[in-house]
């Protein structure tokens, strides 16, 4: 089942349950993905790209949530938190540092990397294999340490 199928299924369930917060969050997700598909760039939107869109949306919600909490705007903070909860349901489980290290060691061996000069090869393979399961900065830091 694709991410889009899972979102559509969740939207149907939210409509049956009359869950306004879930409907609002799911419709926003669908709108952002549709916007990316129809931006005219001709770029194919695969599941990896959909996950990147969700990660960006989650970051925006977290940033807004922080601001609303600082301003004591609890009404807006509640809506942002509800939408963030919906978005996070569709994001892949994030790997911890130990799991990430093991996977990256495998990727390094697979691409035959042996020095920091090979970082580009490793990062390219890691991006495809990890698809949203780890923060890019953390991946980069771990790869640098492993290739020392």
C-alpha positions as CSV (number, residue, x, y, z in Angstrom):
1,X,0.0,0.0,0.0
2,X,1.5,3.3,-1.1
3,X,1.7,6.4,1.2
4,X,-1.0,8.0,-0.9
5,X,-3.3,5.0,-0.5
6,X,-2.7,5.0,3.3
7,X,-3.5,8.7,3.5
8,X,-6.7,8.2,1.4
9,X,-7.7,5.3,3.7
10,X,-7.1,7.4,6.8
11,X,-9.1,10.3,5.3
12,X,-12.1,7.9,4.8
13,X,-11.8,6.8,8.4
14,X,-11.6,10.3,9.7
15,X,-14.7,11.3,7.7
16,X,-16.6,8.4,9.1
17,X,-15.5,9.3,12.6
18,X,-16.2,13.0,12.0
19,X,-12.7,13.7,13.3
20,X,-12.2,17.3,12.1
21,X,-8.6,17.6,13.2
22,X,-7.6,14.5,11.3
23,X,-9.6,15.6,8.2
24,X,-7.9,19.0,8.3
25,X,-4.4,17.5,8.6
26,X,-4.9,14.8,6.0
27,X,-6.4,17.3,3.5
28,X,-3.3,19.5,4.0
29,X,-1.0,16.5,3.3
30,X,-2.9,15.6,0.2
31,X,-2.8,19.3,-1.0
32,X,0.9,19.6,-0.5
33,X,1.6,16.3,-2.4
34,X,-0.8,17.4,-5.2
35,X,1.0,20.8,-5.4
36,X,4.3,19.0,-5.8
37,X,2.9,16.8,-8.5
38,X,1.5,19.7,-10.5
39,X,4.3,22.3,-10.0
40,X,5.2,22.0,-13.7
41,X,8.7,20.8,-13.0
42,X,8.0,17.4,-14.5
43,X,9.8,15.8,-11.5
44,X,8.4,12.4,-10.6
45,X,6.9,12.3,-7.1
46,X,7.9,9.0,-5.6
47,X,7.4,7.9,-2.0
48,X,10.8,9.2,-1.0
49,X,9.7,12.7,-2.2
50,X,6.4,12.4,-0.5
51,X,8.2,11.6,2.8
52,X,10.4,14.7,2.3
53,X,7.2,16.8,1.9
54,X,5.8,15.3,5.1
55,X,9.1,16.0,6.9
56,X,9.0,19.6,5.7
57,X,5.4,20.0,6.8
58,X,6.2,18.5,10.3
59,X,9.1,20.9,10.7
60,X,6.9,23.9,9.8
61,X,4.3,22.7,12.3
62,X,6.9,22.3,15.0
63,X,8.2,25.8,14.3
64,X,4.7,27.3,14.4
65,X,3.9,25.3,17.5
66,X,6.9,26.8,19.3
67,X,5.9,30.3,18.4
68,X,2.3,29.8,19.4
69,X,3.3,28.4,22.8
70,X,5.6,31.3,23.4
71,X,2.8,33.7,22.6
72,X,0.4,31.8,24.8
73,X,-1.9,31.2,21.8
74,X,-3.2,27.9,23.1
75,X,-6.0,27.7,20.6
76,X,-3.6,27.9,17.6
77,X,-1.0,25.7,19.4
78,X,-3.7,23.0,19.8
79,X,-4.6,23.0,16.1
80,X,-0.9,22.9,15.1
81,X,-0.3,20.0,17.5
82,X,-3.3,18.1,16.1
83,X,-2.0,18.5,12.5
84,X,1.5,17.6,13.6
85,X,0.2,14.4,15.2
86,X,-1.6,13.5,11.9
87,X,1.6,14.2,9.8
88,X,3.8,12.2,12.1
89,X,1.6,9.1,11.8
90,X,2.8,8.8,8.1
91,X,6.5,9.5,8.7
92,X,8.8,6.4,8.9
93,X,10.1,5.5,12.3
94,X,13.4,7.4,12.8
95,X,16.5,5.3,13.3
96,X,18.6,5.8,16.4
97,X,22.3,6.4,16.1
98,X,23.2,2.8,16.6
99,X,20.8,1.4,14.0
100,X,21.9,4.1,11.6
101,X,25.6,3.3,12.1
102,X,25.0,-0.4,11.3
103,X,23.1,0.4,8.1
104,X,25.7,2.9,7.0
105,X,28.5,0.5,7.6
106,X,26.7,-1.9,5.2
107,X,26.3,0.8,2.6
108,X,29.9,1.8,2.9
109,X,30.9,-1.8,2.3
110,X,28.4,-2.2,-0.5
111,X,29.7,0.9,-2.5
112,X,33.3,0.1,-1.6
113,X,34.0,3.4,0.1
114,X,37.3,3.6,2.0
115,X,38.1,7.3,2.4
116,X,36.3,10.7,2.9
117,X,36.6,11.2,-0.9
118,X,33.9,8.5,-1.3
119,X,31.4,10.4,0.8
120,X,29.3,11.4,-2.2
121,X,28.8,7.8,-3.3
122,X,27.9,6.8,0.2
123,X,25.4,9.7,0.7
124,X,23.8,8.9,-2.6
125,X,23.2,5.3,-1.7
126,X,22.2,6.2,1.8
127,X,19.6,8.7,0.6
128,X,17.9,6.0,-1.5
129,X,18.1,3.3,1.1
130,X,17.1,5.4,4.2
131,X,14.2,7.3,2.6
132,X,13.3,9.6,5.5
133,X,14.2,7.2,8.2
134,X,17.1,9.5,9.5
135,X,17.9,13.2,9.5
136,X,20.3,14.1,6.7
137,X,22.7,16.0,9.0
138,X,23.0,13.0,11.3
139,X,23.6,10.7,8.3
140,X,26.3,13.0,7.1
141,X,28.0,13.2,10.5
142,X,28.0,9.4,10.9
143,X,29.3,8.8,7.4
144,X,32.2,11.3,8.1
145,X,33.1,9.5,11.3
146,X,33.0,6.1,9.6
147,X,35.1,7.2,6.7
148,X,37.9,8.7,8.8
